[in-house]
Amino acid sequence: MQRPRKVFIKPGHSQLDWMQLSSSGVDLRGVKEPLLLTPDEVAKHNKKDDCWIVINNKVFNITRYLDFHPGGRAQLMRVAGKDGTALFYNTHAWVNVDAMLNKCLVGFLKSK
């Protein structure tokens, strides 16, 4: 098994810092109310300055979270604008994504 590559986290970007930011009242969603989105709509948000991902059919705006991710920004960019459910559970089965990214919820993916 290959060991994960260590990633430097900037000062002020620990998971504790993320929890403080997400409970501060700062708008991390970027939308006023939850939306019902198609995969094509989500796919438009695939850049470092506008990054949405889907996990469990929930769409999260993770733009502000990118620099807080312990595995680095590049790992999240692999699923930018896409469904990252499989990758998430392959690497983070123990993490409660709803608790961690609740304030980033943009909406829900429309079923096909």
N, C-alpha and C positions, 0 to 999 in steps of 0.2 A: 504494500500500500504506500502510495506516495504521500509525503508530508505536505500539508498546505504551505504555500508561500507566505512568509510574514509580510504584513503590510503596515507601513507607518501611518498612524492616525495623528492628524494635526492636533495640537493642544486645543482643548475646548470642544473636541468632537468625540468624546467617549460615549458609551451607551447611557451613562448617567446624565451627561449633557443633553443627549437626545431626549431622554425622558423629561428633563426640565423644560426644554424647548417645546415639546409636544403638549405639556400641561400649562404653558405660559399664556395661552389665548391667541398666539400668533396664528394667522390663517395659513395652514399647511395644505389645504384642499385645493384652493384656487377656484372653487365653484360655490355658489350660494346654497344649493341643495343637491342631494344625490341625483345622479343622472342615470338613464338607461342607455348604454352605449353598445355600438357594434364593434367587432374586431377591427374594422377599417378605421373607425374613429379613434380607437385606442392607438393604432399603428402610427398615427400622425405625431404622437408624443414620444419620440424615440431619440431625443437629444439630451445632452448633459444639462441644458438649461430649461428643459421641458420633458420630463421623464415620467411616464405612467407605466405601471405593470399590472397584470392580472394575476391574482392568486385566489383560488376557490371561487371563481366567477365574480370576485370583487375587484374593482379597479381602484388602484392607489396612485396618488401623485407622490412619487418618491424623490422628486427633484431636490428638496431640502435634505432628505435623508442620505443621499449619495455619499457625502463626505463623512458620515457617521458610521457607515457600514464597516464592520471589523474586517471583512474580507476584501475591502477596497471597492472603489467605484467601478472598476472594469468588470467585476463579477456581476454587478447589477445591470450594467449596460448590455450584457449578453441577452437579457430578456426585456430590454427597453421597448415599449410599444407592443409587447407580446404577452402571451400567457406563460408565466413563470412558475406555475404550480408544481410541475414535476421537478424542476431544478430546486425549488425551495424545499420540498419534502425530502429530496435526496441528500441535501446538505444540512437542513435545519429542522428535522422532524420534531425536535423538542421545543421549538420556539413558538410562542403564541402570537402569530402574525396579527390577529385582530387587536390584541392589546397593544402591540408595538406600533402599529400603523393606523390605528383607529382614527386619529386626527387627520390622516392623509386620504381618507376614503372619498373618492370622487363619485363613485356610483357602482353600478352592476352591469355585467356583460349580458346583452340580450341573447336568449337562446336561439339557436338556428332553426 
